[in-house]
Amino acid sequence: MQVEKTRFGGWLKKTAVLAGPLLLLLVAQGIFFAGKAPSIEIEPGMPAIGKQTPFQVKVSEARRGLTRVRIECVQEGRAVTLAEKTYSASPQFFPWGRKTATDTLTATAGSLNVQGLAEGTAVIRATADRAATWLRRPGPVSGEISLPVRLTAPSIQVTSIHTYVSRGGSELVTYRVGKTAVRDGVRAGSRWFPGYPLPEGEAGDRFALFSVPYDRSEPDARLVAADDAGNESEETFIDRFYAKSFKSDTLTIGDAFLSKVVPEILSQTPGFEDRGGLLENYLAINRELRLSNAETIVELARKSKPEFLWSGPFLMLPNSKATATFGDNRTYFYQGKAVDRQVHLGIDFASVRNAAIPAPNDGIVVWARYLGIYGNTVVIDHGYGLMSISGHLSSIAVEEGRRVSRGDVIGNTGTTGLAGGDHLHFCTLLQGLPVNPVEWSDGHWIRDRITRKLEEAKKRQQ
């Protein structure tokens, strides 16, 4: 028994020796181990505060974690709380316990939620409290950024007259914007047509090529100018709108047609999901792939050269007959039942088999390969967001990046893509939106709607 007591006593002594420093560490930690100074990063979504400027605040504290974060907008000594959040820090004796080490808060500041905000300068301030201990209560940490406050939208003034536009048609408007404008153009429905500096014009003189989209029965177009704080001014400018109606058409599709077009398009479209049958695949092509092709064309338009690459009327396929027109509302029938509806956004021209296709106007080839429903396709950039599509080609005679002149042969008509017979599908586009090509082939229309307005704008500068 004496031996056992001796051993037990020795164990107690060793434990006491080890536990003493540990206990002292825990006590010291409870007394001294307050939260570290949190790091604060403030990222504004805009370079200035306007009506509703968004921003993010990222706060981090790795030792004890976050306790409370408050975000304020401060101007002339008055602080308005924009957002506030509290957290549970880890226990003071166990800093490795549960905690929130990092968080990102979002908020907005502007005239819509900060009463009395005035133009000038304001401060966005984020304050993070630190986890306390029994004996230590360290002060909070703050981070802030100073931003200009802009609440007045830039001015905008129409300078051209006689703005007449048809549904699905094109037009040009000239205008002048104030110095604070960083973005301007025409908004028509959900479509945006950016403005450009007027060639040889003074600072602030602008123009925009635009369209009232084919799928809108009302003009609903506004000139818009916005500053870097999101303040926008709008102005109506259309003098006359022609609510043109489009004709209806029916197309009967059969198994022979489906067997021709579906396998070809599937083989030329990597990533397209096979739906398991000819009709199912055709409907997916006619709907989903059509939309995907439209998105590709919009992306091409974003890279359009900001210069006039074209001149004069656009050429159509010579010695041809139009077999389908722009805006046709098509209903597709299969085995006597209507299976789909789509809008035909171009003109179909039929001529002799494999007829040579002239470049419709001067420009730069930005696409010269297969493109879904259009088959072998050539897309030409004519500048300032104006482009043309030539589709269903049997062969392509140009390469991407090549400059072409009006009349240069770019390929031959064919039956690729969703084509039932040899023909050319031709379309003009503004910022990726299909517009009526007939207007662009009319020299008088170009003179009245485009060149005359630009010439008159230049005269006003003299």
C-alpha positions, 0 to 999 in steps of 0.5 A, a space after each residue: 500500500 505504501 508503494 501505491 501511495 508513493 506512486 499516486 503522490 508522484 503522479 499528483 506532483 507531476 500533474 500539478 507541475 504540468 497543470 500549473 502553467 496550463 492554468 496560468 495560460 488559460 487565466 492569462 488568455 481569459 484576461 489578455 486574449 481579446 480579439 485582434 484588430 479586425 481587417 476591413 475592406 470597403 469596395 464601392 460598386 460605383 466611383 460616386 454616390 448617387 441615388 443607390 450606390 451599392 458596395 461590399 464590406 469584407 471584415 475578418 478577425 481570425 483569433 476570436 471572430 467577429 462580434 459586431 459590424 456597423 456600416 454608416 454613411 457620414 456627411 458633415 458630422 451626421 452618420 446614418 446607419 446603413 447596415 448592422 450585424 452581430 455575431 457570437 465570438 469564441 469563448 475567451 478561454 477557448 479561442 479555437 471555439 465556434 466563431 465567424 472569422 470572415 463575413 461580407 456585408 452588402 449595403 447601398 448608400 444614396 439619396 433613396 435611403 440617406 435622408 438629407 444627403 447633399 452633393 459634395 463628398 460623403 464617407 462610407 465608414 465600417 466599424 467592427 467591435 473586438 471580442 472582450 475579456 474579463 479585464 480587457 475591453 479594447 476599442 472598435 476598429 474602423 475603416 472608411 472611404 470618401 466618395 463624391 456625391 452626385 445627385 443631378 443627372 447629366 443633361 441631354 438634348 436632341 439636335 436632329 429632327 424628323 425621326 421617323 421609324 417603323 417597327 423593326 426598322 432603323 434610324 439615327 438620332 443626333 444629340 448633345 450630353 453634359 460633361 458628367 455623362 459616362 454612358 449614353 444611347 437609346 433604350 428601346 424596350 430591353 434593347 440598348 443602342 449605345 451612342 458614339 462621338 459625332 465624327 468631327 463634332 465637339 465634345 458632348 456631340 453624339 449620335 446613335 443608330 437604333 431600332 424599334 425592335 420587331 417584337 414591339 408594337 409601340 416605340 417605347 424608345 428614350 434617349 438616355 444619359 447616365 453619370 458614374 453614380 447611376 443618375 439618368 436623364 431621359 428624353 423622348 425624340 421619335 416624331 413619327 412611328 409606323 406600327 408596321 404589321 408582319 404577315 403570317 406564314 405556314 411551313 410544313 416539315 416532314 421526315 425527309 426534311 428532318 432527316 436532312 437538316 437535323 443530323 448535319 446541325 448536330 454534327 456541326 454543333 458540339 455540346 448540343 444535347 441529343 433529344 432522342 428523336 428527329 422531331 424532338 431534336 428539330 424543335 430544340 434546334 428551332 428554339 434553343 439553338 436559335 436563341 443561342 445563335 442570337 446570343 453569339 451574334 450579340 457578342 460579335 456586335 459588342 466588338 464592332 468597330 466604332 467607325 463607318 466602314 460602309 458607304 452607299 446602299 447595301 447589295 442584295 443577291 442579284 438576279 434573285 427572288 425574295 421567297 420570305 420576308 423580314 418579320 414573317 410569323 411562321 407556324 410549323 406543322 408536322 403531320 397536320 399539327 402545329 408544333 412550333 412558332 418562330 419569327 423569320 428575321 431576314 429575307 430569303 433570296 432564291 437564285 440559281 443553285 450555288 449562286 455567287 454571293 456579293 458582300 452587301 457592303 464594305 466591312 470586316 468579316 467577323 464570322 466565317 464558319 458554321 453557325 447553327 440554324 444558319 449553316 455556313 455563315 458569313 457575318 460582316 461588321 460594317 461599323 458602329 454596331 451595324 452588321 450583316 448575316 449571309 447564311 445557308 452557304 454551300 461554300 465560304 470564300 472569305 476568312 475572319 478578319 479580312 476586309 471586304 469591299 461591296 460586291 466582293 464574292 464572299 461565298 455561294 448559296 446553298 442548303 446548310 443549316 435549316 434550309 429546305 432548298 438552295 437560297 440565301 438568308 440575308 439579314 442586317 443587324 444593329 447591336 445584334 438585333 435583326 432589323 429590316 434589310 430593305 431599308 438599308 438597300 434603299 439609297 433614298 432612305 439612307 440619305 434621309 435617315 442617316 447621311 443627311 442627319 450627320 451632315 446637318 450635325 456637322 454644319 451646326 459645328 461650323 
